[in-house]
Structures are given as structure tokens and as C-alpha cells.
Amino acid sequence: MEELTKKQDAVYQFILQSIKKNGFPPTLREIGNKFSLSLGTIQDHISLLKAKGYLKVKPNTARGYEPVSHGIPVYGKVAAGKPIFAIENIEGYVQDSYKKTEGVFALKVTGDSMIDAGILDRDVLIVHKQETAEDKDIVIALLDDEVTVKRFRRKRGKIFLEAANEKYEPIEKEFTLIGKVIESRRKY
């Protein structure tokens, strides 16, 4: 997939945000108003986004395009009671390096509980959705209404979550496994 220019990426991100907010893409006029561009220039941007594989034609509709699903969805913070995999929780997408992205998602890290495992605040974790783990796997777990990243541990018949920072105590209360971390990404 071809790289986007800054302006093309801005238009594409605006389209994604509009769909997230309204449930449908913006009109060409709305895009033009947002960026103070002529209708012809916006049509050129939309054509290029289609040619580069970011948008696809949606025939016989007033807003005749929609985003092509590329990459791994990044889920943000989860509000109490909302399921983590709800479409409205998608904050964007990260480029995928996996042939099969089904069952793979991403989360942004906040906090320092996993720094000794090389996972830092603002890293993006690529996670394979699964309900099981092996001892010492780094996992995403649901505790009450909060999602956390910790090391899955089994010791002396006990199952618990362990931080990779000595400031934090192990978590021994009940949790639900959501997935196993398979990659960590960081921007400099």
C-alpha cells in the first residue's frame, strides 16, 4: 500500500473520524470546508485515496466511498461497562505485518508497570485475542471494568498477574484473559 502525503492522510483521518462520530462518511463539501479546499481538489484527494487502496467505491450511494479495512485496530481506554471490542472504541489502525489480522488488535500502553519487560508508557501492543496463556506470557486481562497488561503466572497451584516493575504487587483477584501480547511498537 502506497504512503499518503500529509494532506491525504489528514483527509483520510477526517473521513475515519466522521464515520466514527456519525456512522457515515462526510460529503465532499464537508471535507472541502474542513480543509478550505475546492470541490475539485477534494475529488482529486478522494480519487488518490481510492487508487492507493485506502478507500473503496460504494456504488449507488450519496457518499459513494468507504474506508478499506487495513491494519490492526487500535482500541483505546475502555469506559466502565463497555466491551473492549466495540467498534466505537477503535481509535485508529496500525500497519499490519501479519498475513492474517483476524483476532489481532492493538492497545496503547499507559503507565509503568511493565517497564522491566521493555514495555513503556505510550507503546502500542499488538495482541492476539485468546482466552488461554502459558506461564510467563505477557497478557491483556480484564479486571472488573479495567484492562491491564501484565505477566500471566502460575505458581504452586495459584494463577495471578505479575507486573514487570518491583513497585507493583502481584494481582491475585479474579480476572478474564483477553489476549496474549505478540509485539510491542514504539515511536521515537
Beta strands, then each sheet from edge to edge (+ up, - down):
strand 1: 55-57
strand 2: 65-67
strand 3: 72-75
strand 4: 90-94
strand 5: 104-108
strand 6: 124-129
strand 7: 138-143
strand 8: 146-155
strand 9: 158-162
strand 10: 176-185
sheet 1: 1+ 2-
sheet 2: 4+ 3- 5- 6+ 10- 7+ 8- 9+
end
